[in-house]
Amino acid sequence: MTRKLLMIPGPSEADPEVLPVLAKQVVAHYGDDFYKTYLDISNKLKQVFKTKNDTILLPAPGSAALEMAASNLIESNDKIAVLINGWFGELSQFLIESYGGKAIPIKFDYGAVIDLEKVKQTFANNDIKAIFIIHNDTSTGSYTNIKEISKIAKQFNSLVVVDAVSSFGGINIEVDNWNIDFCVGYASKALGGVPGVTPIAISKAFWDAALNRKKPAPGRMLNLACWDDAIKNWAYWGHPYPTTQSGSLILALDKALDIVLKEGLDARYERHKIVSKSLRECCKVMGIPPFTHESTASPTVTVLKGFTKDTDLKIRNMLEQKYNIMISKGLGYLFGQVVRIGHMGTSASYGHMSQTLMALGNCLLDLGISDKETVKEGTHVGLNILSKL
């Protein structure tokens, strides 16, 4: 299989230092030595989440972590607000309703800036148990101001559940300062690890809600009552979780965290901002501007508009077949109208982004979407911004 550069919204390119960890001996996911490593990883995760809350590692994708939030929190007809300004917000609504909750959607146009007054009115008019928020929606290339929305939720004693899957390790998040109760991170997007294990930060208030339900939560693997039991009663033999973990994936996550913390969170976040700006400014010149307003433009993924279904497919195919670079299609109603380019973790670099900018410009030229001088000017603008790295 030909190696392709993954400039998609996930999985992203793994850091080269992470991959050798996977070639080492498979280790047991319990015992004194592994438990010490697990606790050490937990402390590192707390630095990225910026929290003193508990952290756990779920051996599953991010979508399963959101199911954990819903299945443990929601009881029949609980009112759960969901912020919707993109495709992933719509998925959260589906999840809430599938677990018997009464979803209270707070809807905006895809990629729109959130009207905080509308959020406040929704809480004032409903007895809301919790709100689900997508921190960074890869369907629109926009991120949301969690801090202000959470502040409103807390005025009404509501829990806050945040999907930080595509922001974790690439965009600042402050679980404690922003009063987030259940926050889902990720290993193989901006963190630069590999998929298969998902970090979660859980507040005491969320634990209390999960453990003091009127009716016990269903299932076992995603059931926080089972996790609580394992943490309390199985930790002594190094197994503080109710299911098998992948030791190899956890050690890979540990390495990725070391790389992130060595670079420094502030420096890492700034790198992502510079790389994303280089792509946006380059593409504006070349005639395919960002879908999202500059004030909410995501540092980890850019969505570009100005396509038809035909040119969307052609440009993705050309990039992959001619240049071995993968980008993504649009989601939801944006399918066929946009393309999505991820720049997360390792791919948020001068080398990967400059390669992508030049290949993208050549594709636009070949397809007649842009002319030679415009492509040249746009590439120059993008590379000039990248030079600040």
SVG drawing of the C-alpha trace seen along z (x, -y; Angstrom):
<svg xmlns="http://www.w3.org/2000/svg" viewBox="-40 -38 51 47">
<polyline fill="none" stroke="black" stroke-width="0.4" points="0.0,0.0 1.3,-3.4 2.1,-5.7 -0.2,-8.7 0.1,-11.9 -2.9,-12.1 -4.1,-15.7 -7.6,-14.7 -9.5,-15.5 -8.4,-12.2 -6.7,-10.0 -3.7,-12.3 -0.1,-11.5 1.4,-9.8 4.5,-11.3 7.5,-9.4 8.7,-8.8 5.4,-7.1 5.4,-4.4 8.5,-2.4 6.7,-2.0 4.1,0.2 6.9,2.6 7.9,3.4 6.9,6.4 3.2,6.6 2.8,5.9 0.1,6.9 -2.5,4.3 -2.3,4.8 0.3,5.4 2.4,3.0 4.6,1.8 1.8,1.1 -0.4,-0.5 2.4,-3.0 2.6,-3.8 -1.2,-4.2 -1.1,-6.7 1.8,-8.6 -0.2,-8.9 -3.2,-10.1 -1.1,-12.9 0.1,-13.9 -3.4,-13.9 -4.4,-16.2 -1.9,-18.7 -3.4,-18.7 -7.0,-18.8 -5.9,-21.4 -7.8,-19.6 -7.5,-18.1 -10.5,-15.8 -10.2,-12.1 -9.1,-10.9 -9.7,-7.4 -8.7,-5.7 -11.4,-4.1 -10.2,-1.3 -12.5,-2.5 -13.0,-5.4 -14.2,-8.9 -17.8,-8.1 -17.9,-5.4 -16.7,-7.9 -19.7,-10.2 -22.0,-7.1 -20.5,-6.7 -21.5,-10.2 -25.0,-9.7 -25.7,-6.2 -24.6,-7.1 -26.2,-10.6 -29.5,-10.3 -32.6,-8.8 -36.0,-8.7 -37.2,-12.1 -34.3,-14.0 -34.0,-17.3 -30.5,-17.5 -29.5,-20.6 -27.3,-20.2 -25.5,-22.9 -25.8,-22.4 -23.8,-24.4 -22.4,-21.5 -22.9,-17.9 -21.4,-16.5 -23.8,-18.5 -26.6,-16.7 -25.0,-13.4 -25.1,-14.4 -28.8,-15.0 -29.3,-11.6 -27.3,-10.1 -29.3,-11.9 -32.6,-10.8 -31.4,-7.2 -30.8,-6.9 -34.3,-8.2 -33.4,-11.8 -35.5,-14.7 -33.0,-16.7 -33.4,-20.5 -31.5,-21.6 -29.9,-25.1 -29.6,-25.4 -27.5,-27.8 -26.3,-27.7 -23.4,-25.5 -20.2,-27.2 -22.1,-30.2 -20.9,-32.2 -22.9,-31.2 -25.5,-33.7 -25.0,-33.4 -28.4,-35.1 -30.2,-32.3 -28.3,-29.8 -29.3,-31.6 -32.9,-31.8 -33.0,-28.1 -31.8,-27.3 -34.2,-29.8 -37.1,-28.2 -36.3,-24.5 -35.2,-22.4 -32.0,-21.2 -29.9,-18.4 -26.8,-18.9 -25.6,-20.3 -23.6,-18.6 -21.1,-20.8 -18.7,-20.1 -15.5,-22.1 -14.2,-21.9 -16.5,-20.7 -14.5,-19.2 -17.6,-19.4 -17.4,-23.2 -13.8,-24.0 -15.0,-26.0 -14.5,-26.0 -16.8,-27.1 -16.3,-29.3 -16.8,-26.7 -16.1,-29.0 -19.0,-31.4 -21.5,-28.6 -20.4,-26.6 -20.8,-29.7 -24.4,-30.0 -25.0,-26.3 -23.6,-26.5 -26.0,-29.4 -28.7,-26.8 -26.9,-24.0 -26.5,-21.9 -23.7,-19.5 -21.4,-20.2 -20.3,-17.5 -17.7,-18.4 -16.5,-16.6 -12.9,-17.8 -11.9,-14.9 -10.5,-17.1 -9.1,-19.8 -7.3,-17.8 -3.6,-18.6 -4.1,-21.3 -6.4,-23.9 -6.4,-25.2 -9.0,-23.6 -9.3,-24.2 -11.6,-21.7 -11.5,-23.1 -11.6,-26.8 -14.4,-26.2 -16.4,-24.0 -16.5,-21.0 -17.9,-17.8 -17.2,-15.2 -14.5,-16.0 -13.6,-13.6 -10.0,-13.9 -8.4,-11.8 -5.2,-10.1 -4.8,-10.1 -5.7,-13.6 -3.9,-16.7 -2.1,-14.7 -0.1,-12.8 -0.7,-9.3 -2.6,-6.3 -6.3,-5.4 -7.8,-2.9 -7.7,-4.5 -9.6,-7.6 -8.8,-9.9 -11.7,-11.2 -11.8,-13.7 -14.7,-13.3 -15.7,-15.7 -17.1,-14.7 -20.5,-16.1 -20.6,-13.8 -19.6,-10.8 -22.3,-11.6 -24.9,-11.9 -23.8,-8.6 -23.7,-6.7 -26.9,-8.0 -29.4,-7.3 -32.9,-6.3 -32.3,-3.2 -28.8,-1.7 -27.2,-2.4 -27.3,0.5 -24.3,2.5 -20.8,2.9 -18.0,1.6 -19.4,-1.9 -21.0,-1.8 -19.3,-4.2 -20.6,-2.3 -18.5,0.6 -15.5,-1.7 -16.0,-3.1 -16.0,0.4 -12.9,1.4 -11.1,-1.8 -11.9,-1.1 -11.6,2.7 -9.2,3.7 -6.6,1.0 -4.6,3.0 -3.6,5.5 -3.1,2.9 -6.4,3.1 -8.5,0.0 -10.8,0.6 -13.6,3.1 -12.3,4.3 -9.2,5.2 -6.9,2.4 -4.4,2.4 -1.0,2.0 0.7,1.2 -1.7,-1.6 -1.5,-3.1 2.3,-3.1 2.0,-4.8 -0.2,-7.4 2.3,-7.9 5.0,-8.7 2.7,-11.1 2.0,-12.9 5.7,-13.2 6.3,-14.8 3.4,-17.2 4.5,-18.3 8.1,-18.7 7.1,-21.0 4.9,-22.9 1.2,-23.5 1.3,-27.2 3.9,-26.6 2.0,-23.7 -1.3,-25.7 0.5,-28.6 2.0,-26.2 -1.5,-25.0 -2.7,-28.6 0.1,-29.5 -0.3,-26.4 -4.1,-26.9 -3.7,-30.6 -1.2,-29.8 -3.8,-27.5 -6.7,-29.9 -4.8,-32.9 -3.3,-30.9 -6.7,-29.5 -8.4,-32.9 -6.0,-34.2 -6.5,-31.1 -10.3,-31.4 -11.4,-28.7 -12.0,-30.6 -12.7,-29.1 -16.3,-28.1 -16.1,-29.5 -15.8,-33.1 -12.2,-34.0 -13.3,-34.6 -14.1,-31.0 -11.7,-29.4 -10.3,-26.1 -6.6,-25.7 -6.8,-22.0 -9.0,-21.7 -9.9,-24.0 -13.1,-23.6 -12.9,-25.2 -15.9,-26.2 -16.6,-27.1 -16.9,-23.6 -19.5,-21.6 -19.9,-17.9 -17.9,-17.3 -14.9,-19.5 -15.0,-18.4 -14.5,-14.8 -11.9,-15.6 -9.7,-17.6 -9.7,-15.0 -9.0,-12.2 -6.2,-14.3 -4.5,-15.0 -4.6,-11.4 -3.7,-9.8 -1.1,-12.3 0.4,-13.6 -0.4,-10.9 -2.2,-13.4 -5.5,-12.6 -8.1,-15.3 -11.7,-14.8 -15.2,-15.3 -17.9,-17.5 -20.4,-16.2 -24.1,-16.7 -25.6,-19.1 -22.1,-20.4 -21.3,-17.2 -20.2,-18.1 -19.8,-21.8 -16.6,-21.8 -13.4,-19.9 -11.9,-19.4 -8.2,-19.6 -6.8,-18.5 -3.6,-20.0 -3.2,-18.3 -0.3,-17.3 2.5,-16.1 0.8,-17.3 0.7,-20.8 4.2,-21.4 6.1,-23.4 7.0,-20.3 3.5,-18.7 1.6,-22.0 4.0,-23.4 3.7,-20.1 -0.1,-20.3 -0.3,-24.0 1.8,-23.4 -0.1,-20.2 -3.4,-21.9 -2.4,-24.9 -1.3,-22.6 -4.7,-20.8 -6.6,-24.0 -4.5,-25.0 -5.0,-21.7 -8.8,-21.8 -9.0,-25.4 -10.3,-26.7 -7.4,-29.1 -4.7,-30.5 -1.0,-30.3 -0.3,-33.8 -3.0,-33.4 -1.7,-30.0 1.8,-31.4 0.7,-34.4 -1.5,-32.2 1.3,-29.7 3.7,-32.6 1.3,-34.0 0.9,-30.6 4.6,-29.8 5.4,-33.2 3.1,-32.6 4.5,-29.2 8.0,-30.6 7.1,-32.0 7.2,-28.4"/>
</svg>
